Amino acid sequence: MIRLEHVRKVYPNVTPLSDVNAEINAGDVISVIGPSGTGKSTLLRCINMLERPDGGKIYFGDEEITSPKCNIYKIRQKMGMVFQQFNLFGNLTVIENIMLAPVRLKGESRQSAYENGMRLLRQVGLPEKYLNYPGELSGGQKQRIAIARALAMNPEVILLDEPTSALDPTMVGEVQAVIRELARSGKTMMIVTHEMNFARAICSRVFYLDDGGIYEEGTPEEIFTNPKREKTRRFIQRLHVAEFTVKDGVFDFPGAVSVIDTFCRKNMIGAKQAMKLQLAFEELMQGILLQSHEIRNINAAIEHSEENGEICFDVRYDGPVMDPSEGDKVSYAMLKAESSDIQHMAEESDGFTNAVKIFIR
C-alpha cells in the first residue's frame, strides 16, 4: 500500500531521517515508537507530504507521491491525519468541522455529509455534541472529534501523531478506546505514541526509530518481549544509560569516575548503591581488565532500570576469551562482594569477543 525507499529529511541543525525504508500493507496497524527527537512525527508528515523529503521516494500504491507530477491533494484525500493539538476550526460547530472536507473536497451533498457525520459521532461516542463548538469540549472530546473528522473522508490509511500526548491522563482512555475499535475494524493505521502498553495492545507491527531510520521492526511480541538490538532493549525496558570506552589501552579513569558520579546523581541512585557501582567499576577495569596487555579495546555501559532500580554494568572487550574470575583474585573477590550477580559470555558481537554483565542492587 505505502512504500518508502531511502527517505531522508534534513533540517538546518539536525537530520531526523537519514535512510528510512519500509512497506506498509493494507490492514497493518503500526506503532511508531522511539526516543524524543528521532523523527517519529517527521516520518508521518513525510508520508502525507506535509513535509517534503530531501531524498528518497514514497509510493502510495503504484504512484510515486514524492514526484513533482503527483497531485498530492488527491492522495491526501486517501490519508486521514490526526494531530497532537486537534486542529479543529474553533468557529465551526462539531458537525460542521466533520462535514467541511467531504463537501468541499469530494463534492458530497450537505445532507449526505451530515448523515455520515452523525454516524461517525455515534461511532466515537459523542452524537450529543454535534452543535457544540470545540471551545466547549474537553481535550479528550476534541481528539475524538478530530478522529471522526479524519474518518469522514473514508481514507484508506489513518496517520495518528501522538493522539493522546496533549491530553490530561484522565482523558487518555476514552481516545484509546476509539482507536482500539478502529484497529479491530481492519483500518490501516500508523500511530506515533509514547504509550507502550497501548501500542502493544493494538498494533500488528512496531517500528522502533533511532539512528536516522527504522532501527528495528517486528511484531509486538518481538519488540516488547524479545528485542534483538541494544537500543531497542534499553528503550523498552526504560533503562537510563551512561557509556565510555577504552581505545588502544588509553583510558581516562578520572573522566569515567566523573561520568558515573553524574549519572548516579541525575538518576537519584542511593549512596550505598552508587558506592557499590564505583567499587565494582574500579576493580573490574583497573584491577582486572586493564592489567591484561592483550585487552586493548573496551566498551562499558551502565544501565539503570527505572522500573526496579537495578544497575547492570555491561562491559564488552576484545582479545582472547577471559572470564574476570581468571584475573586478579583479590580484585575479583571485591567485585563479587559488591555485586548480586556476575555473568561472562564469550561470543563475537560488534567486534568484541567477551561480554560481562555485573548486576548491582
C-alpha positions as CSV (number, residue, x, y, z in Angstrom):
1,M,0.0,0.0,0.0
2,I,2.7,2.5,1.0
3,R,6.4,2.0,0.3
4,L,9.3,4.2,1.5
5,E,12.7,3.9,-0.2
6,H,15.7,5.6,1.3
7,V,13.7,8.6,2.6
8,R,15.7,11.4,4.1
9,K,14.7,14.6,5.8
10,V,17.2,17.3,6.8
11,Y,16.7,20.4,9.0
12,P,19.4,23.1,9.5
13,N,20.8,21.6,12.7
14,V,19.6,18.0,12.6
15,T,18.8,15.1,10.3
16,P,15.9,13.2,11.9
17,L,15.6,10.8,9.0
18,S,18.7,9.7,7.1
19,D,17.6,6.5,5.4
20,V,14.1,5.1,6.0
21,N,12.9,2.0,4.2
22,A,9.6,0.4,4.9
23,E,6.5,-1.2,3.5
24,I,3.0,-0.6,5.0
25,N,0.5,-3.2,3.9
26,A,-3.3,-2.9,3.8
27,G,-4.8,-3.7,7.3
28,D,-1.5,-3.1,9.1
29,V,-1.7,-1.3,12.5
30,I,1.8,0.1,13.0
31,S,3.0,1.7,16.2
32,V,6.0,4.0,15.7
33,I,8.0,4.3,18.9
34,G,11.4,5.6,20.0
35,P,13.1,8.4,22.0
36,S,12.1,12.0,21.5
37,G,13.8,13.6,18.5
38,T,14.2,10.5,16.4
39,G,11.9,11.7,13.7
40,K,8.6,9.8,14.5
41,S,6.3,12.8,13.8
42,T,8.5,13.8,10.9
43,L,8.0,10.4,9.3
44,L,4.2,10.7,9.4
45,R,4.4,14.2,8.0
46,C,6.6,13.0,5.1
47,I,4.2,10.1,4.3
48,N,1.4,12.6,3.7
49,M,3.8,15.2,2.3
50,L,3.1,17.9,4.9
51,E,6.9,17.7,5.0
52,R,8.7,17.1,1.7
53,P,11.6,14.6,2.0
54,D,15.0,15.8,1.0
55,G,15.8,12.5,-0.6
56,G,14.3,9.1,-1.4
57,K,10.9,8.1,-2.7
58,I,7.5,7.4,-1.3
59,Y,4.9,5.4,-3.1
60,F,1.2,5.1,-2.4
61,G,0.1,2.1,-4.4
62,D,1.9,2.4,-7.7
63,E,2.1,6.2,-7.6
64,E,5.2,8.0,-6.5
65,I,3.9,10.7,-4.3
66,T,7.3,12.4,-4.0
67,S,7.2,13.1,-7.7
68,P,6.5,16.8,-8.7
69,K,3.9,15.4,-11.1
70,C,1.9,13.8,-8.3
71,N,-1.4,15.6,-7.3
72,I,-0.7,15.4,-3.6
73,Y,-4.1,16.9,-2.8
74,K,-5.9,13.8,-4.2
75,I,-3.5,11.5,-2.4
76,R,-4.2,13.3,0.9
77,Q,-7.9,12.5,0.5
78,K,-6.9,8.9,0.9
79,M,-4.9,9.5,4.1
80,G,-6.5,10.9,7.2
81,M,-4.3,12.7,9.7
82,V,-4.9,13.2,13.4
83,F,-2.7,15.7,15.1
84,Q,-1.5,16.1,18.7
85,Q,-3.2,19.5,19.0
86,F,-6.6,18.5,17.4
87,N,-6.5,21.4,14.8
88,L,-10.3,21.8,14.8
89,F,-11.8,25.0,13.4
90,G,-13.0,27.0,16.5
91,N,-15.6,29.0,14.6
92,L,-17.4,25.9,13.3
93,T,-19.6,23.5,15.2
94,V,-18.6,19.9,15.7
95,I,-20.8,18.7,12.8
96,E,-19.6,21.5,10.6
97,N,-16.0,20.5,11.3
98,I,-16.7,16.9,10.2
99,M,-18.8,17.9,7.1
100,L,-16.3,20.5,5.8
101,A,-13.8,18.3,3.9
102,P,-16.4,15.9,2.3
103,V,-18.5,18.8,1.0
104,R,-15.6,21.0,-0.2
105,L,-13.1,18.4,-1.5
106,K,-15.3,15.5,-2.6
107,G,-18.4,17.4,-3.6
108,E,-20.6,15.4,-1.3
109,S,-24.1,16.8,-0.6
110,R,-24.6,18.6,2.7
111,Q,-27.3,16.1,3.6
112,S,-25.1,13.1,2.9
113,A,-22.2,14.7,4.8
114,Y,-24.4,15.5,7.7
115,E,-25.8,11.9,7.9
116,N,-22.3,10.4,7.7
117,G,-21.0,12.9,10.2
118,M,-23.7,11.9,12.8
119,R,-22.9,8.3,12.2
120,L,-19.2,9.0,12.9
121,L,-20.2,10.9,16.0
122,R,-22.1,7.9,17.3
123,Q,-19.1,5.8,16.5
124,V,-16.8,7.9,18.7
125,G,-19.5,8.3,21.4
126,L,-20.3,12.0,21.0
127,P,-23.6,12.4,19.0
128,E,-25.0,14.8,21.6
129,K,-22.1,17.3,20.9
130,Y,-22.9,17.9,17.2
131,L,-23.9,21.5,17.8
132,N,-21.2,22.4,20.3
133,Y,-18.1,24.4,19.4
134,P,-14.6,23.0,20.0
135,G,-14.1,25.5,22.8
136,E,-16.9,23.9,24.8
137,L,-15.3,20.4,24.7
138,S,-12.7,18.7,26.8
139,G,-9.4,17.6,25.3
140,G,-10.4,14.0,25.0
141,Q,-13.7,15.0,23.3
142,K,-11.8,17.3,20.8
143,Q,-9.5,14.4,19.9
144,R,-12.4,12.1,19.3
145,I,-14.0,14.7,17.1
146,A,-10.6,15.0,15.2
147,I,-10.7,11.3,14.6
148,A,-14.3,11.4,13.4
149,R,-13.3,14.3,11.0
150,A,-10.4,12.2,9.6
151,L,-12.8,9.3,9.1
152,A,-15.3,11.5,7.3
153,M,-13.2,11.3,4.0
154,N,-13.3,7.5,4.2
155,P,-9.5,7.3,4.0
156,E,-7.6,4.2,3.1
157,V,-5.0,5.0,5.8
158,I,-5.1,6.9,9.0
159,L,-2.0,8.6,10.4
160,L,-2.1,9.5,14.1
161,D,0.6,11.7,15.6
162,E,0.7,11.1,19.3
163,P,-3.0,11.4,19.6
164,T,-3.0,11.3,23.5
165,S,0.1,13.3,24.3
166,A,-1.8,16.6,24.8
167,L,-4.5,15.1,27.0
168,D,-5.0,15.0,30.7
169,P,-4.3,11.4,31.9
170,T,-8.0,11.0,32.8
171,M,-8.9,11.6,29.2
172,V,-6.4,9.3,27.5
173,G,-8.5,6.1,27.9
174,E,-11.5,7.5,26.0
175,V,-9.4,8.3,23.0
176,Q,-7.5,5.0,23.1
177,A,-10.9,3.1,23.2
178,V,-11.9,4.8,19.9
179,I,-8.5,3.9,18.3
180,R,-8.8,0.3,19.5
181,E,-12.2,0.0,17.8
182,L,-10.7,1.3,14.5
183,A,-7.8,-1.2,14.8
184,R,-10.4,-4.1,15.2
185,S,-12.3,-2.9,12.1
186,G,-9.3,-3.6,9.9
187,K,-8.5,0.1,9.1
188,T,-4.8,0.6,8.1
189,M,-3.2,2.8,10.7
190,M,0.2,4.2,11.6
191,I,0.3,5.6,15.2
192,V,3.2,7.6,16.8
193,T,2.9,7.0,20.5
194,H,4.8,7.0,23.8
195,E,2.2,4.8,25.4
196,M,3.9,1.4,25.3
197,N,1.1,-0.7,26.8
198,F,-1.3,0.8,24.4
199,A,1.0,0.2,21.4
200,R,1.5,-3.4,22.4
201,A,-2.2,-4.0,22.8
202,I,-3.5,-2.7,19.4
203,C,-0.7,-3.0,16.8
204,S,0.3,-5.7,14.5
205,R,3.7,-4.3,13.8
206,V,6.1,-2.0,15.6
207,F,8.7,0.4,14.1
208,Y,11.4,1.5,16.6
209,L,13.0,4.7,15.3
210,D,16.6,5.6,16.1
211,D,19.9,6.5,14.3
212,G,18.0,8.2,11.5
213,G,15.9,5.3,10.4
214,I,13.9,2.2,11.4
215,Y,16.4,0.8,13.9
216,E,14.3,-2.4,14.5
217,E,10.9,-3.6,13.4
218,G,8.9,-6.6,14.3
219,T,5.7,-7.9,15.9
220,P,4.7,-6.6,19.3
221,E,6.0,-9.9,20.8
222,E,9.4,-9.5,19.2
223,I,9.9,-5.8,20.0
224,F,8.3,-5.6,23.5
225,T,9.3,-9.1,24.8
226,N,12.5,-10.1,22.9
227,P,14.1,-7.1,21.1
228,K,17.2,-8.1,19.2
229,R,19.1,-4.8,19.2
230,E,20.6,-3.0,22.2
231,K,19.0,0.5,21.8
232,T,15.6,-1.1,21.4
233,R,16.1,-3.2,24.6
234,R,17.2,-0.2,26.6
235,F,14.2,1.9,25.4
236,I,11.6,-0.9,26.1
237,Q,13.0,-1.7,29.5
238,R,13.2,2.1,30.4
239,L,16.9,2.0,31.1
240,H,19.0,5.1,31.7
241,V,22.5,4.6,30.2
242,A,26.0,6.1,30.5
243,E,28.8,4.8,28.3
244,F,32.5,5.2,28.0
245,T,35.3,3.4,26.0
246,V,38.9,2.4,26.1
247,K,40.7,2.6,22.8
248,D,44.1,1.0,22.3
249,G,44.6,0.8,26.0
250,V,44.1,4.5,26.7
251,F,41.6,5.2,29.4
252,D,40.5,8.4,31.1
253,F,39.9,7.0,34.5
254,P,39.1,10.3,36.3
255,G,36.7,11.2,33.5
256,A,34.9,7.9,33.8
257,V,34.6,8.3,37.6
258,S,33.0,11.8,37.0
259,V,30.6,10.3,34.4
260,I,29.5,7.6,37.0
261,D,29.1,10.2,39.7
262,T,27.0,12.5,37.5
263,F,24.9,9.5,36.3
264,C,24.2,8.4,39.9
265,R,23.1,11.9,41.0
266,K,21.0,12.5,37.8
267,N,19.1,9.2,38.3
268,M,18.8,9.6,42.1
269,I,20.7,6.4,42.8
270,G,21.2,5.9,46.5
271,A,24.6,6.5,48.1
272,K,25.1,2.8,49.0
273,Q,24.3,1.5,45.5
274,A,26.4,4.3,44.0
275,M,29.4,3.3,46.1
276,K,29.0,-0.4,45.1
277,L,29.0,0.7,41.4
278,Q,32.1,2.8,41.8
279,L,34.0,0.0,43.6
280,A,32.8,-2.6,41.0
281,F,33.9,-0.3,38.2
282,E,37.4,0.2,39.7
283,E,38.0,-3.5,40.5
284,L,36.8,-4.7,37.0
285,M,38.5,-2.0,34.9
286,Q,41.7,-1.2,36.9
287,G,42.2,-4.4,38.8
288,I,41.4,-7.0,36.2
289,L,40.9,-5.9,32.5
290,L,43.5,-3.2,32.2
291,Q,46.1,-5.4,33.8
292,S,46.0,-7.6,30.7
293,H,48.1,-6.4,27.8
294,E,46.0,-8.4,25.4
295,I,42.9,-6.4,26.0
296,R,43.2,-3.1,24.2
297,N,39.6,-2.0,23.5
298,I,36.7,-1.9,25.9
299,N,33.2,-0.6,25.7
300,A,31.4,-0.1,29.0
301,A,27.8,0.8,29.7
302,I,26.0,1.5,32.9
303,E,22.3,0.7,32.7
304,H,19.9,1.8,35.5
305,S,16.4,0.4,35.4
306,E,13.6,2.9,36.1
307,E,11.3,0.0,36.9
308,N,13.2,-2.0,39.5
309,G,16.2,0.2,40.4
310,E,18.7,-2.4,39.4
311,I,22.0,-1.4,37.9
312,C,23.7,-3.5,35.2
313,F,27.4,-2.8,34.4
314,D,27.7,-4.1,30.9
315,V,31.2,-4.4,29.6
316,R,32.4,-5.7,26.2
317,Y,36.1,-6.3,25.4
318,D,38.3,-7.8,22.6
319,G,41.3,-10.1,22.9
320,P,41.3,-13.7,24.0
321,V,38.4,-15.2,25.9
322,M,38.9,-14.2,29.5
323,D,36.5,-14.5,32.4
324,P,37.0,-11.9,35.1
325,S,37.4,-14.7,37.6
326,E,40.7,-15.6,35.8
327,G,42.2,-12.2,36.6
328,D,43.5,-10.8,39.9
329,K,41.9,-12.9,42.7
330,V,41.7,-10.0,45.2
331,S,40.0,-7.7,42.7
332,Y,37.6,-10.4,41.7
333,A,36.7,-11.2,45.3
334,M,36.0,-7.5,45.9
335,L,34.0,-7.3,42.7
336,K,31.9,-10.3,43.7
337,A,31.3,-8.8,47.1
338,E,29.8,-5.6,45.6
339,S,27.5,-7.3,43.1
340,S,24.4,-9.5,43.2
341,D,25.4,-11.5,40.1
342,I,28.3,-11.7,37.5
343,Q,27.8,-13.2,34.1
344,H,30.5,-13.8,31.5
345,M,29.8,-14.7,27.9
346,A,32.4,-15.5,25.2
347,E,30.8,-14.6,21.9
348,E,31.6,-12.5,18.8
349,S,29.4,-9.3,19.0
350,D,30.2,-6.0,17.3
351,G,33.9,-6.8,17.2
352,F,34.1,-7.8,20.9
353,T,34.9,-11.4,22.0
354,N,33.9,-11.0,25.6
355,A,30.8,-9.7,27.4
356,V,30.5,-9.3,31.2
357,K,27.3,-8.2,33.0
358,I,27.6,-7.2,36.6
359,F,24.3,-6.6,38.5
360,I,24.2,-4.3,41.5
361,R,21.1,-3.8,43.7
